[in-house]
Amino acid sequence: MKGVSNTIKTPLYPVFPALVLQGSVPTKIRVKVTSAQPVLPRTDGTANRHVIVEGGVSVMVPGHIQEGDTIVVNTASAMYDSRAV
């Protein structure tokens, strides 16, 4: 198409060119389980399942975790760490 460009040009630091932003993410966070399917024990004796936590992320948890529970999730791996106290 004539006159159409797929390139957008914007300045990198339009307002505060000398401003340096720094931040960090905690290694573990507490989140509430918003959705949990019924536990279906497997033949090998495990009962892990996926649940949905706040923010819509799916996390694999042990079968004793229920909807409404608060759990601790490792932010580096997005894996269940423990039940929150």
Buried (B, 14 or more C-beta within 10 A) or exposed (E): EEEEEEEEEEEEEEEEEEEEEEEEEEEEBBBEBBEBEEEEEEEEEEEEBEBBBEEEEEBEBBBEBEEEBBBBBBEEEEEBBEEBE
